[in-house]
Amino acid sequence: MGLSKTLSESDVSLHSTTSYILTSPAKYKMPENSMPEDMAFQMIDDELRLDADPRLNLASFVTTSMEEKAKRLIMESLDKNYVDMDEYPATTDLQNRCVNMIANLFNAPLKDGEAATGTGTVGSSEAIMLAGLAFKRKWQNKMKAIGKPYDKPNIVTGANVQVCWEKFARYFEVELKEVKVREDYYVMDPVKAVEMVDENTICVAAILGSTYNGEFEDVKLLNDILMEKNKQTGWDTPIHVDAASGGFIAPFLYPDLEWDFRLPLVKSINASGHKYGLVYAGIGWIVWRSKQDLPEDLIFHINYLGADQPTFTLNFSKGSSQVLAQYYQLIRLGFEALGDLEPIYTFEGTYDINALGYREIMENCHYLAMVVKEGVEKTGRFKILSKDIGVPVVAFSLKDRSRYDEFKVSEGLRRHQFIVPAYHMPADAKHVALLRVVIRGDFSRTRAEYLLSSINAVLKELDELHPVAAIQENGHHKLSLNGVANGNGELPPAAAVENCHHKVSANGAAYGNGGTDTENGQMTDGAKCY
């Protein structure tokens, strides 16, 4: 039965029920009185329905779908504080297992039975802050030991880094030295990066999966060039790999690609569990090559939760749900599918031996990225800016921007329910605008085909809204379609352009003052243009 309450005259409505809520939701001050739980739920639920469908948000790298059993684990552990290691030892152990699995996935040089050094974080932003602090402290300790100034540290990155690197530099007073990108080279140039390295460089940060176009930077080349410079100068400048997007891609799709702890200068790696680690938002990971790469004086030991507990995080209290969800995904999916192994019987029945593993999921993402890429190319209107090897992202820009730009295409796709961001490249390629489609684990062939259909529909809509103008050349009118001179004068249906008193009809015939040649749309000798 719906509950009803008579409101004061100052309220917007006279009555509110769980079925018909007429009261405006509180926006600036806490309500003076409580309300039924159903009413509170419905008020919030009604507002949330205005949000976009996360699965159609192709701007985001963050996971938008998990299995029901994973969701159940998440819900059942919402009340566990991740930091209470003494009270929740099993949860702590599962977190440590995740760190070990990820470190081994990244080829950390661990001995048999040796525990990896790392921790779970809220996301890669926190992980990068922790990695940067470790590099800064190690550099400071080294400079103090040799009696040199330690007040002007710097870090070398590409201009294509995610904003969290800029935050680290500003928050922790480290000079950010950026290698500028350029047209057709949208990632950090390793040669230029090493040229920027000096005695005060705490590390060089390489990106395995650029936010802009998904491209992998050449960490192997960076390592080799930097090793040579270290040898010549006597420095020991290290490398951090920001594998927020690519950390759960490269081991499965490109196992022979050397980017991780196989390279001697790579001292730490971060990865986002909530991206291609396939967990809902709220989990990242940072792992170090060895214990020696994490200064001991950055680790705090507390005992006010019941026992001695080491901690190295920027956050303290946080839920344990995402940690458990990550462990679930790691053991549930495994490196690859079971293949031809015998079925595993459980109390719930036969396990599906055809269930996909991480490798198959990433292969599917790559395949669908190629489907989208080919469909975009078939329009003939776009230049592809992403690479086939990298994060499954399709980045593309218009070949002709004379009538409308990428931002108009993005707006049009929103009317088709898709969120496809438009943005500019960083300096020195800010003149390049592009669109980006991120292919996540829950993307399907059906959704890919609908996206391509929507892109074509939007292009058609924009062509009709921004018809081709007539261009005067040597006393004649040429027609340009999509920015290309068109000899037969074709225009989108119903298009009409008025220029210099002459209209150009949809079939390309020019007419108006003076004579016309209605077959090719050119003005005859007697025609004048004012």
C-alpha positions in Angstrom: 0.0 0.0 0.0 1.4 3.4 -1.0 2.1 5.8 1.8 0.8 9.3 1.6 1.8 12.5 3.4 0.1 15.9 3.3 2.7 18.6 2.7 2.9 22.2 3.8 1.7 24.9 1.5 5.3 25.9 0.7 5.9 22.5 -1.0 5.5 22.1 -4.7 2.7 19.6 -4.4 -0.1 18.6 -2.0 0.5 14.8 -1.8 3.3 12.4 -2.4 3.1 8.6 -2.6 5.6 5.9 -3.7 3.6 5.7 -7.0 3.2 9.4 -7.7 6.0 11.4 -6.1 5.3 15.1 -6.5 7.8 16.5 -4.1 11.0 18.0 -5.4 14.1 16.2 -4.3 16.4 17.9 -1.8 19.3 19.6 -3.5 21.0 22.0 -1.1 19.9 21.2 2.5 19.2 17.9 4.2 15.4 17.4 4.6 14.0 18.1 8.0 12.0 14.9 8.1 12.6 11.3 7.1 10.7 9.6 4.3 9.8 5.9 3.4 12.6 3.9 1.9 10.5 3.2 -1.2 10.0 6.9 -1.8 13.7 7.7 -1.4 14.6 4.9 -3.7 12.1 5.9 -6.4 13.2 9.6 -6.3 16.8 8.7 -6.9 16.0 5.9 -9.4 13.9 8.4 -11.5 16.8 10.8 -11.7 19.3 8.1 -12.6 17.2 7.0 -15.5 18.3 10.2 -17.2 21.9 8.8 -17.4 23.2 7.2 -20.5 23.4 3.4 -20.9 27.0 2.6 -19.7 27.3 -0.2 -22.4 26.8 2.4 -25.1 29.4 4.7 -23.5 32.2 4.1 -26.0 34.3 6.9 -24.4 35.1 4.9 -21.3 37.7 2.1 -20.8 36.0 1.1 -17.6 34.3 -2.3 -17.3 30.5 -2.2 -17.6 29.5 -5.8 -17.2 30.3 -8.7 -14.9 28.8 -12.1 -14.2 26.1 -12.6 -11.6 28.4 -14.6 -9.3 30.9 -11.8 -9.3 28.2 -9.3 -8.5 27.1 -11.6 -5.6 30.6 -11.5 -4.2 30.7 -7.7 -4.5 27.4 -7.3 -2.7 28.3 -9.8 0.1 31.6 -8.0 0.9 30.4 -4.3 0.8 30.6 -4.2 4.6 34.3 -5.2 4.8 36.9 -2.5 5.2 39.8 -3.4 3.0 42.3 -1.9 5.4 41.3 -4.0 8.4 43.8 -6.7 7.7 43.7 -8.3 11.1 39.9 -8.6 11.2 39.7 -9.8 7.6 42.8 -11.9 7.0 41.2 -13.9 4.2 40.4 -10.8 2.2 44.0 -9.6 2.8 45.3 -12.9 1.5 43.2 -12.7 -1.6 44.6 -9.2 -2.3 48.2 -10.5 -1.9 47.4 -13.3 -4.3 46.2 -10.8 -6.9 49.5 -8.9 -6.5 51.5 -12.1 -7.0 49.5 -13.1 -10.1 49.8 -9.7 -11.7 53.5 -9.4 -10.9 54.1 -12.8 -12.6 51.9 -11.8 -15.5 54.3 -8.9 -16.0 57.3 -11.2 -15.7 58.7 -9.9 -12.4 62.0 -11.7 -11.6 60.7 -13.5 -8.5 62.2 -16.6 -7.0 60.1 -19.7 -6.3 57.9 -18.9 -3.3 58.9 -15.2 -3.2 56.1 -12.8 -2.6 55.7 -9.9 -5.0 55.9 -6.3 -3.9 52.7 -4.3 -4.7 49.3 -3.3 -3.5 45.8 -2.7 -4.6 44.6 0.9 -5.2 41.4 2.7 -6.0 42.6 3.0 -9.6 45.7 3.7 -11.8 45.7 7.3 -10.7 46.5 6.3 -7.1 48.9 3.7 -8.3 50.8 6.3 -10.3 51.0 8.6 -7.3 52.5 5.8 -5.3 55.0 4.8 -8.0 56.0 8.5 -8.5 56.6 8.9 -4.7 58.8 5.8 -4.6 60.9 7.1 -7.5 61.1 10.6 -5.9 62.2 9.2 -2.5 64.8 6.9 -4.0 66.3 9.8 -6.1 66.3 12.1 -3.0 68.0 9.5 -0.9 70.6 8.9 -3.6 71.3 12.6 -4.0 71.6 13.2 -0.3 74.1 10.3 0.0 76.4 11.9 -2.6 76.0 15.4 -1.2 74.1 16.9 -4.2 70.9 19.1 -4.2 67.7 17.2 -4.1 65.1 19.9 -4.4 64.5 20.0 -8.1 63.4 16.5 -9.3 61.8 16.1 -12.7 60.0 13.4 -14.6 60.0 12.8 -18.4 56.8 11.7 -20.1 55.1 12.1 -23.5 52.6 14.9 -23.9 50.0 12.2 -24.4 50.0 11.0 -20.8 46.8 10.9 -18.8 46.0 13.8 -16.5 47.0 11.9 -13.4 50.7 12.4 -14.3 50.2 16.1 -14.4 48.5 15.9 -11.0 51.4 13.9 -9.6 53.9 16.5 -10.8 51.9 19.4 -9.4 50.8 17.9 -6.1 54.3 16.5 -5.3 56.4 19.3 -6.7 58.1 17.5 -9.5 58.9 19.2 -12.8 57.1 17.6 -15.7 59.2 17.4 -18.9 56.9 16.5 -21.8 58.0 15.2 -25.1 55.7 16.9 -27.6 53.8 14.7 -30.1 53.5 15.6 -33.7 51.1 14.8 -36.6 51.2 11.1 -37.5 53.3 10.4 -34.4 51.0 10.7 -31.4 53.1 9.0 -28.7 56.4 9.7 -26.9 59.5 9.5 -29.1 62.0 7.4 -27.0 65.0 9.2 -28.6 63.7 12.7 -27.6 62.7 11.4 -24.2 66.2 10.2 -23.4 67.6 13.5 -24.6 65.5 15.3 -21.9 66.9 13.1 -19.1 69.3 14.7 -16.8 70.8 14.0 -13.3 67.6 15.2 -11.7 65.2 12.9 -13.6 63.6 10.5 -11.2 62.2 8.3 -14.0 60.9 8.2 -17.5 57.2 7.2 -17.8 56.2 5.1 -20.8 52.6 4.5 -21.7 51.3 1.1 -22.8 48.1 2.2 -24.4 47.7 5.9 -25.0 44.4 7.4 -23.9 44.3 9.3 -27.2 44.5 6.5 -29.7 45.3 3.3 -27.8 48.9 3.0 -29.2 51.7 1.3 -27.3 54.9 3.2 -26.8 58.1 1.5 -27.6 59.3 0.6 -24.1 62.0 -1.8 -25.4 63.7 1.0 -27.5 63.4 3.4 -24.6 65.0 0.9 -22.3 67.9 0.3 -24.7 68.6 4.0 -25.4 68.4 4.9 -21.7 70.7 2.0 -20.7 73.3 3.4 -23.0 72.9 6.9 -21.6 73.1 5.6 -18.0 76.3 3.8 -19.0 77.8 7.0 -20.4 76.8 9.2 -17.5 77.0 6.9 -14.6 73.3 7.6 -13.8 70.7 5.0 -13.1 67.6 6.6 -14.4 64.7 4.0 -14.3 61.5 3.5 -16.2 57.9 3.3 -15.0 55.3 1.7 -17.3 51.8 3.1 -17.2 49.9 0.0 -18.3 46.5 1.2 -17.1 44.9 0.2 -20.3 47.4 -2.2 -21.9 48.6 -4.2 -18.9 45.8 -6.7 -19.3 46.0 -6.7 -23.1 49.7 -7.2 -24.0 50.3 -10.5 -22.0 47.5 -12.2 -23.8 47.6 -10.7 -27.3 51.3 -9.9 -27.7 53.2 -12.3 -25.4 56.5 -11.7 -27.2 56.4 -7.9 -26.9 59.0 -6.8 -24.4 57.6 -4.0 -22.3 57.5 -5.3 -18.7 60.0 -6.5 -16.1 61.9 -8.4 -18.8 63.5 -5.0 -19.4 66.0 -4.3 -16.7 65.2 -0.5 -16.3 61.5 -1.1 -15.7 61.1 -0.8 -11.9 57.4 -0.5 -11.5 54.2 -1.0 -13.5 50.6 0.0 -12.8 47.5 -1.5 -14.3 43.8 -0.8 -14.0 41.8 -3.8 -12.8 38.6 -1.9 -13.7 39.6 -1.6 -17.3 40.7 -4.7 -19.2 41.2 -6.4 -15.8 37.4 -6.8 -16.3 36.3 -5.5 -12.8 33.8 -2.7 -12.1 35.2 0.7 -11.4 37.3 1.1 -8.2 40.4 -1.1 -8.5 43.9 -0.6 -9.7 47.3 -2.2 -9.1 50.9 -1.2 -8.6 53.7 -3.7 -8.6 57.4 -3.2 -8.2 60.2 -5.2 -9.6 61.6 -6.0 -6.2 61.4 -4.9 -2.5 64.5 -2.7 -3.1 62.5 -0.5 -5.5 60.0 0.6 -2.8 61.8 2.6 -0.1 61.1 1.3 3.3 60.6 4.7 4.8 57.4 5.2 2.6 55.7 2.2 4.3 53.8 2.9 7.5 53.2 0.4 10.2 50.0 0.7 12.3 48.6 -1.4 15.1 45.4 0.4 16.2 43.3 -2.0 14.2 44.5 -5.0 16.2 47.9 -6.0 14.9 51.0 -4.6 13.1 49.9 -3.8 9.5 52.2 -2.3 6.8 50.4 0.2 4.6 51.5 2.2 1.6 48.4 3.9 0.0 47.0 7.4 -0.3 43.6 6.1 0.8 42.9 4.4 4.1 39.5 3.0 4.5 37.9 1.5 1.4 35.6 -1.4 0.4 37.1 -4.8 -0.3 34.5 -5.7 -3.0 36.6 -4.8 -6.0 39.6 -6.7 -4.7 37.5 -9.9 -4.3 36.0 -9.3 -7.7 39.5 -9.1 -9.3 40.5 -12.3 -7.7 37.3 -13.9 -9.0 38.0 -12.8 -12.5 41.6 -14.0 -12.4 40.7 -17.5 -11.2 37.4 -17.7 -13.1 38.8 -16.8 -16.5 42.4 -17.8 -16.2 45.0 -17.1 -18.9 42.9 -18.9 -21.6 39.9 -21.2 -22.0 39.9 -24.8 -20.9 40.0 -26.0 -24.5 39.7 -29.7 -24.9 40.2 -30.6 -21.2 37.6 -32.8 -19.5 34.7 -31.0 -17.8 35.1 -30.1 -14.2 32.1 -31.2 -12.1 31.0 -29.0 -9.2 28.1 -29.1 -6.8 26.2 -26.8 -9.2 26.7 -29.0 -12.2 29.1 -29.2 -15.1 31.5 -26.3 -15.7 31.3 -24.9 -19.2 34.6 -26.0 -20.8 34.0 -23.5 -23.6 34.0 -20.5 -21.2 36.3 -17.8 -22.4 39.6 -17.0 -20.7 41.4 -13.6 -20.7 43.1 -14.4 -23.9 39.9 -15.2 -25.8 38.2 -12.1 -24.4 41.0 -9.8 -25.5 41.1 -11.6 -28.9 37.4 -10.9 -29.3 37.9 -7.2 -28.4 40.7 -6.9 -31.0 38.6 -8.6 -33.7 35.6 -6.3 -33.1 38.0 -3.3 -33.1 39.0 -4.4 -36.6 35.4 -4.8 -37.6 34.7 -1.2 -36.5 37.9 0.1 -38.1 37.0 -1.5 -41.5 33.5 -0.1 -41.3 34.7 3.4 -40.6 37.2 3.1 -43.5 34.5 2.0 -45.9 32.7 5.3 -45.4 35.6 7.0 -47.2 35.3 9.9 -44.9 37.8 9.2 -42.1 41.5 8.8 -41.5 42.4 6.1 -39.0 44.7 7.3 -36.2 44.9 4.2 -34.1 47.2 1.2 -34.6 46.3 -2.5 -35.1 48.7 -3.4 -32.3 47.6 -1.8 -29.1 44.6 -1.4 -27.0 41.4 -2.3 -28.9 40.5 1.3 -29.7 39.5 2.8 -33.0 40.5 6.5 -33.3 39.7 8.4 -36.5 39.4 11.9 -37.9 37.5 13.5 -40.8 39.4 13.8 -44.0 37.4 16.9 -44.8 36.3 19.4 -42.1 35.1 22.2 -44.4 31.4 21.7 -43.6 31.4 20.1 -40.2 33.8 18.6 -37.7 34.3 15.6 -35.4 32.4 17.3 -32.6 29.3 17.5 -34.8 29.6 13.8 -35.6 29.9 13.1 -31.8 26.8 15.1 -31.1 24.9 13.2 -33.9 25.9 9.8 -32.4 24.5 10.9 -29.1 21.1 11.1 -30.8 21.6 7.4 -31.7 22.4 6.7 -28.0 26.1 6.2 -28.5 28.7 8.2 -26.6 31.7 8.6 -28.8 34.0 11.4 -27.6 35.6 14.0 -29.9 38.7 15.8 -28.7 42.0 17.3 -29.9 45.4 15.7 -29.7 48.0 17.2 -27.3 50.7 19.7 -28.2 52.1 20.0 -30.8 49.3 18.3 -32.7 46.3 20.2 -31.2 45.1 21.0 -34.7 44.2 17.3 -35.1 40.7 16.5 -33.8 39.5 12.9 -33.6 36.8 10.5 -32.5 37.5 7.4 -30.4 35.6 4.2 -29.9 36.8 1.9 -27.1 36.0 -1.8 -27.5 35.4 -3.4 -24.1 34.8 -7.0 -23.1 31.0 -6.7 -23.3 31.0 -5.2 -26.8 29.3 -7.4 -29.5 29.2 -7.8 -33.2 25.6 -6.7 -33.2 26.5 -3.5 -31.3 29.4 -2.9 -33.7 27.1 -3.2 -36.7 24.6 -0.8 -35.1 27.4 1.7 -34.4 28.6 1.6 -38.0 25.0 2.1 -39.2 24.6 5.0 -36.8 27.8 6.6 -38.1 26.6 6.4 -41.7 23.2 7.8 -40.7 24.9 10.7 -38.9 27.1 11.5 -41.9 24.0 11.5 -44.1 22.1 13.8 -41.7 25.1 16.2 -41.5 25.5 16.2 -45.3 21.9 17.3 -45.6 22.2 19.9 -42.9 25.4 21.3 -44.4 25.0 21.0 -48.2 27.8 21.6 -50.6 28.3 25.2 -51.6 28.8 26.2 -55.2 32.4 27.3 -55.9 33.2 29.9 -58.5 36.2 29.0 -60.7 37.0 30.8 -63.9 33.5 32.1 -64.3 32.0 28.7 -63.8 30.4 27.0 -60.9 31.9 23.7 -59.7 30.1 21.6 -57.2 32.0 20.0 -54.3 30.6 17.0 -52.4 32.4 16.1 -49.2 35.1 18.5 -50.0 36.0 16.8 -53.3 35.4 18.4 -56.7 32.5 16.6 -58.3 32.3 16.5 -62.1 28.7 15.4 -62.4 27.4 17.8 -59.8 25.7 15.3 -57.5 24.3 16.6 -54.3 22.5 15.0 -51.3 18.8 14.7 -51.9 16.8 18.0 -51.6 20.0 19.9 -51.3 19.9 23.4 -52.7 22.7 26.0 -52.5 22.1 29.7 -53.4 25.3 31.5 -54.4 25.6 34.7 -56.4 21.9 34.6 -57.4 22.3 31.1 -58.8 20.7 28.1 -57.2 22.1 24.6 -57.5 19.5 21.9 -57.5 19.8 18.4 -56.1 20.5 17.0 -59.6 23.4 19.5 -60.1 21.6 21.7 -62.6 22.4 25.4 -62.1 19.7 27.9 -62.8 18.9 31.5 -62.1 19.9 34.7 -63.8 21.7 34.1 -67.1 22.0 31.0 -69.2 22.9 27.6 -67.7 24.1 24.3 -68.8 21.6 22.0 -66.9 23.5 18.9 -67.7 26.8 19.6 -65.9 25.7 22.4 -63.6 28.1 25.0 -65.2 27.1 28.6 -66.0 27.1 29.5 -69.7 29.1 32.3 -71.2 26.3 34.8 -70.7 26.0 34.2 -67.0 27.4 36.6 -64.5 28.1 36.2 -60.8 27.5 39.2 -58.5 
